[in-house]
Amino acid sequence: MSKALSCPVILSSASTRADGSVGIRLSTPELKPEEKTAIFELQGLELTMFLKPADGQMTDLVEVKSELEEKTPSQRLRAVLFLLWKQQADAVEFEQFYRQKMNGIIEHLKLKLNPT
């Protein structure tokens, strides 16, 4: 179970994505090791975000009701392969690594098929 985290942040950038979502980048002040750990434990989890100006001056609250879409199985596989590629610190580009691994998975599954 992850801990909840509250800390001051600066919204340093926001950009729209092709799917209509918004990507944001937040910057924190210098953090203690346990505070950094708390942030990293939240990485990849669906979170609830509440942003308000530090001076407390709010006029209205805009509440977003939609839920995050779950990744498709192919998106999940690609994300796992990306993490594997990062861990291996290989010299090949990710796209080449991805194609090699996918071809390996495909060939493995083809061997499981009954001959026709």
The first five atom37 places (N, CA, C, CB, O) and aatype in JSON, in Angstrom:
{
  "aatype": [12, 15, 11, 0, 10, 15, 4, 14, 19, 9, 10, 15, 15, 0, 15, 16, 1, 0, 3, 7, 15, 19, 7, 9, 1, 10, 15, 16, 14, 6, 10, 11, 14, 6, 6, 11, 16, 0, 9, 13, 6, 10, 5, 7, 10, 6, 10, 16, 12, 13, 10, 11, 14, 0, 3, 7, 5, 12, 16, 3, 10, 19, 6, 19, 11, 15, 6, 10, 6, 6, 11, 16, 14, 15, 5, 1, 10, 1, 0, 19, 10, 13, 10, 10, 17, 11, 5, 5, 0, 3, 0, 19, 6, 13, 6, 5, 13, 18, 1, 5, 11, 12, 2, 7, 9, 9, 6, 8, 10, 11, 10, 11, 10, 2, 14, 16],
  "atom_mask": [
    [1, 1, 1, 1, 1],
    [1, 1, 1, 1, 1],
    [1, 1, 1, 1, 1],
    [1, 1, 1, 1, 1],
    [1, 1, 1, 1, 1],
    [1, 1, 1, 1, 1],
    [1, 1, 1, 1, 1],
    [1, 1, 1, 1, 1],
    [1, 1, 1, 1, 1],
    [1, 1, 1, 1, 1],
    [1, 1, 1, 1, 1],
    [1, 1, 1, 1, 1],
    [1, 1, 1, 1, 1],
    [1, 1, 1, 1, 1],
    [1, 1, 1, 1, 1],
    [1, 1, 1, 1, 1],
    [1, 1, 1, 1, 1],
    [1, 1, 1, 1, 1],
    [1, 1, 1, 1, 1],
    [1, 1, 1, 0, 1],
    [1, 1, 1, 1, 1],
    [1, 1, 1, 1, 1],
    [1, 1, 1, 0, 1],
    [1, 1, 1, 1, 1],
    [1, 1, 1, 1, 1],
    [1, 1, 1, 1, 1],
    [1, 1, 1, 1, 1],
    [1, 1, 1, 1, 1],
    [1, 1, 1, 1, 1],
    [1, 1, 1, 1, 1],
    [1, 1, 1, 1, 1],
    [1, 1, 1, 1, 1],
    [1, 1, 1, 1, 1],
    [1, 1, 1, 1, 1],
    [1, 1, 1, 1, 1],
    [1, 1, 1, 1, 1],
    [1, 1, 1, 1, 1],
    [1, 1, 1, 1, 1],
    [1, 1, 1, 1, 1],
    [1, 1, 1, 1, 1],
    [1, 1, 1, 1, 1],
    [1, 1, 1, 1, 1],
    [1, 1, 1, 1, 1],
    [1, 1, 1, 0, 1],
    [1, 1, 1, 1, 1],
    [1, 1, 1, 1, 1],
    [1, 1, 1, 1, 1],
    [1, 1, 1, 1, 1],
    [1, 1, 1, 1, 1],
    [1, 1, 1, 1, 1],
    [1, 1, 1, 1, 1],
    [1, 1, 1, 1, 1],
    [1, 1, 1, 1, 1],
    [1, 1, 1, 1, 1],
    [1, 1, 1, 1, 1],
    [1, 1, 1, 0, 1],
    [1, 1, 1, 1, 1],
    [1, 1, 1, 1, 1],
    [1, 1, 1, 1, 1],
    [1, 1, 1, 1, 1],
    [1, 1, 1, 1, 1],
    [1, 1, 1, 1, 1],
    [1, 1, 1, 1, 1],
    [1, 1, 1, 1, 1],
    [1, 1, 1, 1, 1],
    [1, 1, 1, 1, 1],
    [1, 1, 1, 1, 1],
    [1, 1, 1, 1, 1],
    [1, 1, 1, 1, 1],
    [1, 1, 1, 1, 1],
    [1, 1, 1, 1, 1],
    [1, 1, 1, 1, 1],
    [1, 1, 1, 1, 1],
    [1, 1, 1, 1, 1],
    [1, 1, 1, 1, 1],
    [1, 1, 1, 1, 1],
    [1, 1, 1, 1, 1],
    [1, 1, 1, 1, 1],
    [1, 1, 1, 1, 1],
    [1, 1, 1, 1, 1],
    [1, 1, 1, 1, 1],
    [1, 1, 1, 1, 1],
    [1, 1, 1, 1, 1],
    [1, 1, 1, 1, 1],
    [1, 1, 1, 1, 1],
    [1, 1, 1, 1, 1],
    [1, 1, 1, 1, 1],
    [1, 1, 1, 1, 1],
    [1, 1, 1, 1, 1],
    [1, 1, 1, 1, 1],
    [1, 1, 1, 1, 1],
    [1, 1, 1, 1, 1],
    [1, 1, 1, 1, 1],
    [1, 1, 1, 1, 1],
    [1, 1, 1, 1, 1],
    [1, 1, 1, 1, 1],
    [1, 1, 1, 1, 1],
    [1, 1, 1, 1, 1],
    [1, 1, 1, 1, 1],
    [1, 1, 1, 1, 1],
    [1, 1, 1, 1, 1],
    [1, 1, 1, 1, 1],
    [1, 1, 1, 1, 1],
    [1, 1, 1, 0, 1],
    [1, 1, 1, 1, 1],
    [1, 1, 1, 1, 1],
    [1, 1, 1, 1, 1],
    [1, 1, 1, 1, 1],
    [1, 1, 1, 1, 1],
    [1, 1, 1, 1, 1],
    [1, 1, 1, 1, 1],
    [1, 1, 1, 1, 1],
    [1, 1, 1, 1, 1],
    [1, 1, 1, 1, 1],
    [1, 1, 1, 1, 1],
    [1, 1, 1, 1, 1]
  ],
  "atom_positions": [
    [[0.85, -1.18, 0.0], [0.0, 0.0, 0.0], [0.89, 1.24, 0.0], [-0.96, 0.0, 1.22], [1.82, 1.34, 0.8]],
    [[0.61, 2.17, -0.88], [1.39, 3.4, -1.01], [0.88, 4.47, -0.07], [1.37, 3.9, -2.44], [-0.3, 4.49, 0.31]],
    [[1.77, 5.37, 0.3], [1.4, 6.49, 1.15], [0.88, 7.63, 0.28], [2.62, 6.96, 2.0], [1.28, 7.77, -0.88]],
    [[-0.02, 8.42, 0.83], [-0.47, 9.64, 0.16], [0.64, 10.68, 0.33], [-1.85, 10.15, 0.73], [1.45, 10.6, 1.25]],
    [[0.66, 11.65, -0.56], [1.73, 12.65, -0.55], [1.16, 14.03, -0.78], [2.8, 12.33, -1.61], [0.32, 14.22, -1.66]],
    [[1.61, 14.98, 0.0], [1.23, 16.37, -0.18], [2.5, 17.19, -0.14], [0.2, 16.85, 0.91], [3.27, 17.11, 0.81]],
    [[2.73, 17.99, -1.18], [3.9, 18.87, -1.18], [3.67, 20.0, -2.17], [5.19, 18.08, -1.54], [2.87, 19.87, -3.1]],
    [[4.36, 21.12, -1.98], [4.22, 22.22, -2.94], [4.86, 21.82, -4.27], [4.86, 23.52, -2.39], [5.9, 21.16, -4.29]],
    [[4.24, 22.22, -5.36], [4.77, 21.94, -6.69], [4.6, 23.17, -7.57], [4.06, 20.71, -7.32], [3.8, 24.06, -7.28]],
    [[5.37, 23.19, -8.64], [5.19, 24.2, -9.69], [4.8, 23.43, -10.94], [6.49, 25.07, -9.92], [5.48, 22.49, -11.34]],
    [[3.7, 23.84, -11.55], [3.27, 23.25, -12.81], [4.15, 23.86, -13.89], [1.73, 23.5, -13.09], [3.92, 24.99, -14.31]],
    [[5.16, 23.11, -14.33], [6.15, 23.68, -15.25], [5.77, 23.54, -16.71], [7.46, 23.02, -15.02], [6.25, 24.32, -17.54]],
    [[4.92, 22.57, -17.05], [4.44, 22.49, -18.43], [3.18, 21.63, -18.5], [5.53, 21.91, -19.36], [2.96, 20.74, -17.67]],
    [[2.38, 21.92, -19.5], [1.18, 21.14, -19.78], [1.04, 21.08, -21.29], [-0.11, 21.75, -19.1], [1.24, 22.08, -21.98]],
    [[0.7, 19.9, -21.8], [0.55, 19.76, -23.25], [-0.58, 18.79, -23.55], [1.86, 19.28, -23.91], [-0.84, 17.87, -22.78]],
    [[-1.25, 19.01, -24.68], [-2.31, 18.12, -25.07], [-1.72, 16.92, -25.79], [-3.34, 18.84, -25.96], [-0.66, 17.01, -26.4]],
    [[-2.41, 15.81, -25.7], [-1.99, 14.57, -26.35], [-2.99, 14.23, -27.45], [-1.89, 13.41, -25.32], [-4.09, 14.76, -27.51]],
    [[-2.57, 13.32, -28.33], [-3.4, 12.94, -29.47], [-4.74, 12.37, -29.04], [-2.67, 11.94, -30.33], [-5.73, 12.52, -29.75]],
    [[-4.8, 11.7, -27.88], [-6.05, 11.09, -27.43], [-6.96, 12.05, -26.68], [-5.74, 9.91, -26.56], [-8.0, 11.64, -26.17]],
    [[-6.57, 13.34, -26.62], [-7.39, 14.33, -25.94], [-7.04, 14.54, -24.48], [0.0, 0.0, 0.0], [-7.59, 15.43, -23.84]],
    [[-6.14, 13.73, -23.94], [-5.72, 13.91, -22.56], [-4.68, 15.03, -22.48], [-5.14, 12.58, -21.98], [-4.26, 15.57, -23.5]],
    [[-4.28, 15.36, -21.27], [-3.27, 16.39, -21.05], [-2.12, 15.78, -20.26], [-3.87, 17.62, -20.3], [-2.34, 15.15, -19.23]],
    [[-0.9, 15.97, -20.74], [0.28, 15.56, -20.01], [0.79, 16.76, -19.22], [0.0, 0.0, 0.0], [0.85, 17.87, -19.75]],
    [[1.16, 16.54, -17.98], [1.67, 17.65, -17.17], [3.01, 17.27, -16.55], [0.66, 18.04, -16.06], [3.3, 16.1, -16.31]],
    [[3.8, 18.29, -16.3], [5.09, 18.1, -15.62], [5.07, 19.0, -14.4], [6.32, 18.44, -16.57], [4.84, 20.21, -14.5]],
    [[5.33, 18.4, -13.25], [5.36, 19.11, -11.99], [6.78, 19.1, -11.44], [4.37, 18.49, -10.97], [7.48, 18.1, -11.55]],
    [[7.19, 20.19, -10.86], [8.5, 20.27, -10.21], [8.29, 20.47, -8.72], [9.37, 21.42, -10.81], [7.47, 21.28, -8.29]],
    [[9.05, 19.71, -7.92], [8.95, 19.8, -6.47], [10.15, 20.58, -5.93], [8.88, 18.38, -5.83], [11.13, 20.79, -6.64]],
    [[10.07, 21.0, -4.67], [11.28, 21.51, -4.04], [12.23, 20.34, -3.78], [10.95, 22.28, -2.7], [11.88, 19.19, -4.06]],
    [[13.39, 20.61, -3.25], [14.31, 19.53, -2.89], [13.63, 18.63, -1.87], [15.66, 20.1, -2.32], [13.03, 19.11, -0.91]],
    [[13.74, 17.32, -2.08], [13.03, 16.37, -1.24], [13.99, 15.5, -0.45], [12.12, 15.5, -2.08], [15.12, 15.24, -0.87]],
    [[13.53, 15.05, 0.72], [14.27, 14.1, 1.53], [14.14, 12.73, 0.87], [13.75, 14.07, 3.02], [13.2, 12.5, 0.11]],
    [[15.06, 11.8, 1.15], [14.99, 10.47, 0.53], [13.65, 9.77, 0.71], [16.08, 9.6, 1.09], [13.14, 9.16, -0.23]],
    [[13.06, 9.85, 1.91], [11.77, 9.17, 2.13], [10.63, 9.83, 1.34], [11.44, 9.16, 3.63], [9.67, 9.17, 0.96]],
    [[10.74, 11.14, 1.09], [9.74, 11.82, 0.28], [9.87, 11.42, -1.19], [9.87, 13.36, 0.43], [8.88, 11.22, -1.89]],
    [[11.1, 11.29, -1.65], [11.33, 10.82, -3.02], [10.79, 9.4, -3.19], [12.84, 10.85, -3.36], [10.16, 9.08, -4.2]],
    [[11.03, 8.56, -2.18], [10.54, 7.19, -2.22], [9.03, 7.16, -2.33], [11.0, 6.41, -0.98], [8.47, 6.38, -3.09]],
    [[8.35, 8.03, -1.56], [6.89, 8.09, -1.59], [6.39, 8.44, -2.99], [6.36, 9.12, -0.56], [5.38, 7.9, -3.44]],
    [[7.09, 9.34, -3.68], [6.7, 9.72, -5.05], [6.9, 8.54, -5.99], [7.52, 10.94, -5.55], [6.01, 8.22, -6.78]],
    [[8.05, 7.89, -5.92], [8.32, 6.77, -6.82], [7.37, 5.6, -6.59], [9.76, 6.31, -6.65], [7.07, 4.86, -7.53]],
    [[6.9, 5.41, -5.36], [5.94, 4.35, -5.09], [4.59, 4.63, -5.75], [5.75, 4.19, -3.59], [3.82, 3.7, -6.0]],
    [[4.29, 5.89, -6.02], [3.03, 6.26, -6.67], [3.1, 6.18, -8.19], [2.64, 7.65, -6.25], [2.08, 6.23, -8.87]],
    [[4.31, 6.06, -8.73], [4.49, 6.05, -10.17], [3.74, 4.87, -10.79], [5.98, 5.98, -10.53], [3.86, 3.73, -10.33]],
    [[2.98, 5.15, -11.84], [2.25, 4.12, -12.55], [0.88, 3.81, -11.97], [0.0, 0.0, 0.0], [0.13, 3.03, -12.56]],
    [[0.53, 4.39, -10.83], [-0.77, 4.16, -10.22], [-1.76, 5.24, -10.68], [-0.66, 4.15, -8.69], [-1.36, 6.36, -10.98]],
    [[-3.02, 4.89, -10.72], [-4.04, 5.91, -10.96], [-4.19, 6.7, -9.67], [-5.41, 5.28, -11.42], [-4.39, 6.12, -8.61]],
    [[-4.1, 8.01, -9.77], [-4.12, 8.88, -8.6], [-5.25, 9.9, -8.73], [-2.77, 9.6, -8.42], [-5.79, 10.11, -9.81]],
    [[-5.6, 10.52, -7.62], [-6.5, 11.67, -7.63], [-5.64, 12.9, -7.37], [-7.65, 11.52, -6.56], [-4.85, 12.92, -6.43]],
    [[-5.81, 13.9, -8.2], [-4.98, 15.1, -8.09], [-5.86, 16.28, -7.72], [-4.21, 15.38, -9.42], [-6.94, 16.46, -8.28]],
    [[-5.42, 17.07, -6.78], [-6.09, 18.3, -6.39], [-5.05, 19.4, -6.44], [-6.75, 18.19, -4.96], [-4.11, 19.4, -5.64]],
    [[-5.21, 20.33, -7.35], [-4.27, 21.44, -7.48], [-4.96, 22.73, -7.1], [-3.7, 21.52, -8.92], [-6.05, 23.02, -7.58]],
    [[-4.32, 23.51, -6.23], [-4.84, 24.82, -5.88], [-3.66, 25.77, -5.72], [-5.7, 24.77, -4.58], [-2.58, 25.34, -5.33]],
    [[-3.87, 27.04, -6.0], [-2.78, 28.0, -5.82], [-2.3, 28.01, -4.36], [-3.23, 29.41, -6.23], [-3.1, 27.88, -3.44]],
    [[-1.0, 28.17, -4.17], [-0.42, 28.15, -2.82], [-0.96, 29.27, -1.95], [1.09, 28.24, -2.89], [-1.01, 29.13, -0.73]],
    [[-1.38, 30.38, -2.56], [-1.91, 31.48, -1.76], [-3.35, 31.21, -1.3], [-1.86, 32.78, -2.57], [-3.94, 32.02, -0.59]],
    [[-3.91, 30.07, -1.72], [-5.23, 29.67, -1.26], [-6.37, 30.37, -1.97], [0.0, 0.0, 0.0], [-7.53, 30.11, -1.65]],
    [[-6.09, 31.25, -2.93], [-7.13, 32.01, -3.63], [-7.74, 31.16, -4.74], [-6.54, 33.32, -4.21], [-7.16, 31.02, -5.82]],
    [[-8.9, 30.61, -4.47], [-9.62, 29.82, -5.47], [-10.98, 30.45, -5.69], [-9.77, 28.33, -5.03], [-11.63, 30.88, -4.74]],
    [[-11.4, 30.5, -6.94], [-12.74, 31.0, -7.22], [-13.7, 29.84, -7.42], [-12.73, 31.92, -8.47], [-14.8, 29.84, -6.87]],
    [[-13.3, 28.85, -8.2], [-14.15, 27.69, -8.49], [-13.3, 26.44, -8.5], [-14.89, 27.86, -9.83], [-12.08, 26.51, -8.68]],
    [[-13.94, 25.31, -8.31], [-13.28, 24.02, -8.42], [-13.79, 23.34, -9.68], [-13.54, 23.13, -7.16], [-15.0, 23.16, -9.84]],
    [[-12.9, 22.97, -10.57], [-13.25, 22.22, -11.77], [-12.98, 20.76, -11.46], [-12.45, 22.72, -13.04], [-11.84, 20.38, -11.22]],
    [[-14.03, 19.95, -11.48], [-13.88, 18.53, -11.16], [-14.02, 17.7, -12.43], [-14.93, 18.09, -10.11], [-15.01, 17.8, -13.14]],
    [[-13.01, 16.88, -12.69], [-13.01, 15.99, -13.85], [-13.56, 14.66, -13.39], [-11.57, 15.84, -14.47], [-13.02, 14.04, -12.47]],
    [[-14.62, 14.2, -14.04], [-15.31, 12.99, -13.6], [-14.88, 11.73, -14.32], [-16.77, 13.17, -13.78], [-15.05, 10.64, -13.79]],
    [[-14.31, 11.85, -15.52], [-14.0, 10.64, -16.3], [-12.85, 9.86, -15.66], [-13.64, 11.01, -17.74], [-11.98, 10.42, -14.99]],
    [[-12.88, 8.55, -15.89], [-11.84, 7.68, -15.37], [-10.76, 7.49, -16.43], [-12.42, 6.32, -14.94], [-11.02, 7.63, -17.62]],
    [[-9.57, 7.19, -15.98], [-8.49, 6.89, -16.92], [-8.8, 5.58, -17.61], [-7.13, 6.82, -16.2], [-9.29, 4.63, -17.0]],
    [[-8.49, 5.54, -18.9], [-8.69, 4.3, -19.62], [-7.58, 3.33, -19.27], [-8.74, 4.56, -21.15], [-6.42, 3.72, -19.11]],
    [[-7.95, 2.07, -19.17], [-6.96, 1.04, -18.92], [-6.18, 0.79, -20.19], [-7.63, -0.25, -18.41], [-6.73, 0.86, -21.29]],
    [[-4.9, 0.51, -20.05], [-4.07, 0.22, -21.22], [-4.54, -1.06, -21.88], [-2.58, 0.1, -20.83], [-5.0, -1.99, -21.22]],
    [[-4.41, -1.09, -23.21], [-4.72, -2.32, -23.94], [-3.62, -3.33, -23.65], [-4.86, -2.05, -25.48], [-2.54, -2.95, -23.21]],
    [[-3.87, -4.62, -23.89], [-2.82, -5.62, -23.68], [-1.55, -5.31, -24.49], [-3.34, -7.0, -24.04], [-0.44, -5.52, -24.0]],
    [[-1.71, -4.82, -25.72], [-0.51, -4.52, -26.52], [0.25, -3.33, -25.94], [-0.9, -4.23, -27.98], [1.48, -3.3, -25.99]],
    [[-0.46, -2.33, -25.39], [0.21, -1.2, -24.75], [0.95, -1.65, -23.49], [-0.81, -0.1, -24.4], [2.05, -1.18, -23.2]],
    [[0.34, -2.57, -22.75], [0.98, -3.1, -21.54], [2.25, -3.86, -21.9], [0.02, -4.01, -20.77], [3.28, -3.71, -21.24]],
    [[2.18, -4.71, -22.96], [3.34, -5.47, -23.38], [4.47, -4.54, -23.83], [2.97, -6.44, -24.51], [5.63, -4.74, -23.47]],
    [[4.13, -3.52, -24.61], [5.14, -2.56, -25.06], [5.79, -1.85, -23.87], [4.51, -1.52, -26.02], [7.01, -1.65, -23.85]],
    [[4.99, -1.47, -22.88], [5.53, -0.79, -21.69], [6.48, -1.7, -20.92], [4.38, -0.33, -20.78], [7.52, -1.25, -20.44]],
    [[6.13, -2.97, -20.79], [7.0, -3.93, -20.1], [8.29, -4.14, -20.87], [6.27, -5.28, -19.91], [9.37, -4.2, -20.28]],
    [[8.19, -4.25, -22.19], [9.4, -4.41, -23.0], [10.28, -3.17, -22.91], [9.03, -4.68, -24.47], [11.51, -3.28, -22.93]],
    [[9.68, -2.0, -22.81], [10.46, -0.77, -22.65], [11.25, -0.8, -21.34], [9.55, 0.47, -22.7], [12.42, -0.44, -21.31]],
    [[10.59, -1.21, -20.26], [11.29, -1.3, -18.97], [12.41, -2.33, -19.02], [10.3, -1.67, -17.85], [13.49, -2.1, -18.47]],
    [[12.17, -3.45, -19.69], [13.21, -4.46, -19.85], [14.39, -3.89, -20.62], [12.66, -5.7, -20.57], [15.54, -4.11, -20.25]],
    [[14.1, -3.17, -21.7], [15.15, -2.53, -22.53], [15.98, -1.56, -21.67], [14.52, -1.78, -23.75], [17.2, -1.54, -21.77]],
    [[15.31, -0.76, -20.83], [16.02, 0.19, -19.98], [16.92, -0.52, -18.98], [15.02, 1.08, -19.24], [18.04, -0.08, -18.72]],
    [[16.43, -1.63, -18.42], [17.21, -2.37, -17.43], [18.45, -3.01, -18.05], [16.35, -3.45, -16.78], [19.48, -3.13, -17.39]],
    [[18.36, -3.42, -19.3], [19.47, -4.1, -19.93], [20.54, -3.14, -20.43], [18.97, -4.93, -21.08], [21.66, -3.56, -20.74]],
    [[20.22, -1.86, -20.5], [21.17, -0.83, -20.95], [21.89, -1.28, -22.21], [22.19, -0.52, -19.85], [23.11, -1.15, -22.33]],
    [[21.12, -1.81, -23.15], [21.66, -2.3, -24.41], [21.97, -1.13, -25.34], [20.67, -3.27, -25.09], [21.4, -0.05, -25.19]],
    [[22.88, -1.34, -26.28], [23.27, -0.28, -27.2], [22.27, -0.1, -28.33], [24.64, -0.58, -27.76], [22.3, 0.93, -29.01]],
    [[21.39, -1.07, -28.56], [20.44, -0.96, -29.66], [19.32, 0.01, -29.29], [19.85, -2.34, -30.02], [19.0, 0.2, -28.12]],
    [[18.74, 0.63, -30.31], [17.6, 1.52, -30.11], [16.4, 0.71, -29.64], [17.26, 2.29, -31.42], [16.32, -0.49, -29.9]],
    [[15.47, 1.37, -28.94], [14.31, 0.65, -28.41], [13.49, 0.01, -29.52], [13.44, 1.59, -27.61], [13.07, -1.14, -29.37]],
    [[13.26, 0.71, -30.62], [12.43, 0.15, -31.69], [13.01, -1.16, -32.22], [12.28, 1.16, -32.84], [12.26, -2.1, -32.5]],
    [[14.33, -1.22, -32.35], [14.98, -2.47, -32.81], [14.81, -3.56, -31.76], [16.49, -2.23, -33.1], [14.48, -4.7, -32.09]],
    [[15.03, -3.22, -30.5], [14.85, -4.16, -29.39], [13.41, -4.67, -29.36], [15.21, -3.48, -28.04], [13.17, -5.87, -29.22]],
    [[12.45, -3.75, -29.5], [11.03, -4.09, -29.47], [10.69, -5.09, -30.58], [10.16, -2.82, -29.61], [10.03, -6.1, -30.33]],
    [[11.14, -4.82, -31.79], [10.86, -5.71, -32.92], [11.49, -7.09, -32.71], [11.37, -5.09, -34.22], [10.86, -8.12, -33.01]],
    [[12.72, -7.12, -32.2], [13.38, -8.4, -31.95], [12.59, -9.23, -30.92], [14.84, -8.17, -31.45], [12.36, -10.42, -31.12]],
    [[12.19, -8.58, -29.83], [11.46, -9.29, -28.78], [10.09, -9.74, -29.28], [11.31, -8.39, -27.54], [9.66, -10.85, -28.99]],
    [[9.4, -8.88, -30.02], [8.09, -9.25, -30.55], [8.22, -10.41, -31.53], [7.42, -8.04, -31.23], [7.39, -11.32, -31.52]],
    [[9.23, -10.38, -32.38], [9.45, -11.49, -33.31], [9.73, -12.78, -32.54], [10.63, -11.18, -34.26], [9.26, -13.85, -32.93]],
    [[10.48, -12.69, -31.45], [10.75, -13.86, -30.62], [9.47, -14.42, -30.01], [0.0, 0.0, 0.0], [9.27, -15.63, -29.97]],
    [[8.59, -13.53, -29.53], [7.31, -13.96, -28.95], [6.45, -14.62, -30.03], [6.57, -12.76, -28.31], [5.85, -15.66, -29.8]],
    [[6.4, -14.0, -31.2], [5.6, -14.54, -32.31], [6.1, -15.92, -32.71], [5.63, -13.59, -33.52], [5.31, -16.84, -32.89]],
    [[7.41, -16.06, -32.86], [7.97, -17.36, -33.25], [7.7, -18.42, -32.18], [9.49, -17.24, -33.5], [7.4, -19.56, -32.51]],
    [[7.81, -18.05, -30.92], [7.51, -18.97, -29.82], [6.07, -19.46, -29.9], [7.77, -18.28, -28.46], [5.8, -20.65, -29.74]],
    [[5.14, -18.53, -30.15], [3.73, -18.91, -30.24], [3.42, -19.72, -31.49], [2.85, -17.67, -30.21], [2.56, -20.6, -31.46]],
    [[4.12, -19.44, -32.58], [3.91, -20.21, -33.81], [4.28, -21.68, -33.61], [4.72, -19.61, -34.97], [3.67, -22.56, -34.2]],
    [[5.3, -21.93, -32.79], [5.7, -23.3, -32.51], [4.61, -24.06, -31.75], [6.99, -23.32, -31.72], [4.58, -25.29, -31.79]],
    [[3.74, -23.36, -31.07], [2.66, -23.97, -30.31], [1.47, -24.36, -31.2], [2.21, -23.02, -29.21], [0.6, -25.13, -30.77]],
    [[1.42, -23.83, -32.41], [0.3, -24.1, -33.32], [0.37, -25.52, -33.86], [0.29, -23.1, -34.48], [1.45, -26.07, -34.06]],
    [[-0.8, -26.11, -34.08], [-0.86, -27.43, -34.7], [-0.52, -27.29, -36.18], [-2.27, -28.08, -34.51], [-0.98, -26.35, -36.84]],
    [[0.28, -28.21, -36.72], [0.59, -28.12, -38.15], [-0.67, -28.36, -38.98], [1.68, -29.14, -38.54], [-1.51, -29.19, -38.63]],
    [[-0.78, -27.63, -40.08], [-1.99, -27.78, -40.92], [-1.68, -28.55, -42.17], [-2.58, -26.43, -41.29], [-2.57, -28.78, -42.99]]
  ]
}
